[in-house]
Amino acid sequence: MEALFLYWTVMFGLAGLGIIKPTLESPPGQVEASERVVYLFSAGFAAFIVTIAKLMTIHHCRRFIRNFIPKE
């Protein structure tokens, strides 16, 4: 799931910047300003989801490492 959200972040970001063609109806490099806002918002939301997932992973891993390393 994390890889999928990362892929969405990159694709929506590129579509929002007008680098790639997001739909079949619009010509390449000709994305309307309202569509760009939607794509950039979607990229930001996907980046937020990836960030939350990374922070949760770091939190759990730190706890597991603390429990694994014996205290002297």
KAQUI-V699136 format. One record per residue. N is the residue number from 1. PHI is phi in whole degrees, -180 to 180 (* if undefined). PSI is psi as a letter, one per 40 degrees, with the letter a starting at -180 (none if undefined). OMEGA is omega in whole degrees, -180 to 180 (NA if undefined). Layout:
N_PHI_PSI_OMEGA, N_PHI_PSI_OMEGA
//
This chain:
1_*_d_-179, 2_-65_d_178, 3_-65_d_178, 4_-65_d_178, 5_-66_d_177, 6_-66_d_177, 7_-61_d_178, 8_-61_d_179, 9_-59_d_-179, 10_-67_d_-177, 11_-66_d_178, 12_-66_d_177, 13_-64_d_178, 14_-66_d_177, 15_-68_d_178, 16_-66_d_178, 17_-84_e_179, 18_81_e_-179, 19_-81_d_178, 20_-116_i_179, 21_-87_h_-174, 22_-76_d_-178, 23_-132_i_179, 24_-76_d_-177, 25_-76_d_-175, 26_-95_h_177, 27_-68_i_-179, 28_-61_h_177, 29_78_e_-178, 30_-120_g_179, 31_-101_h_180, 32_-67_i_-177, 33_-63_d_180, 34_-67_d_177, 35_-68_d_-180, 36_-63_d_179, 37_-63_d_180, 38_-64_d_-180, 39_-66_d_179, 40_-68_d_175, 41_-63_d_178, 42_-63_d_178, 43_-65_d_178, 44_-65_d_179, 45_-66_d_178, 46_-64_d_177, 47_-65_d_177, 48_-63_d_179, 49_-63_d_178, 50_-62_d_180, 51_-64_d_178, 52_-62_d_179, 53_-63_d_178, 54_-64_d_-180, 55_-65_d_177, 56_-65_d_178, 57_-63_d_179, 58_-62_d_180, 59_-60_d_-179, 60_-67_d_-179, 61_-65_d_178, 62_-62_d_179, 63_-65_d_180, 64_-64_d_179, 65_-67_d_178, 66_-62_d_180, 67_-75_d_-177, 68_-81_d_-178, 69_-75_h_-179, 70_-70_i_177, 71_-87_h_-178, 72_-99_none_NA
//
